[in-house]
Amino acid sequence: MADTPPTSPVEEPPYLGLEDDPPADTSGSFDDRIASDIAALDNLECEEEATRPAPLSHCSDHVSCEDLLEFSKDTKGKERGVSSDEVRIMTKIFGAKISPDQCVSILNAVDWNIHRAIKLTRLEMLLEDNHCNGMDRQGQVSALESAAWDVTKAATMLISN
């Protein structure tokens, strides 16, 4: 008698019915399928209430873009002086090392550009640490401009002179 390998009962996966589905229609173009899908959307019923937008007149907290722009300008710039956002930012960055009046003076030197004012302040502090206090602010701004507003390069250039 020939030895036959033992067979174990194998469970077949449950029938999903996928074999009976018709094959996908590959003869139609992509544009044809999109057109038929859009046509099917036109046949859907919709409620009238869902298509009607709510009127803006009932909104009591409406704020126009112009109002927002005007509000954003209220706390910025020269007009506000020491109570401006720019001075507040600089005093948060530098703390007690700089007074609000010094911030205004530095901001005036760079036409109230906060990024440049911060770099100018850092340059002034570096020069002070290296005992180079006698340089005028306009010379420092010129050095920063020639160094593409790189504080380290401008400080090196001014200290070496």
Buried (B, 14 or more C-beta within 10 A) or exposed (E): EEEEEEEEEEEEEEEEEEEEEEEEEEEEEEEEEEEEEEEEEEEEEEEEEEEEEEEEEEEEEEEEEEEEEEEEEEEEEEEBBEEBBBBBBBBEBBEEEBEBEBBBEBBEBBEBBBEBBBBBBBBBBBBEEEEBEEBEBEEBBEBBEEBEBBBEBBBBBBEEE
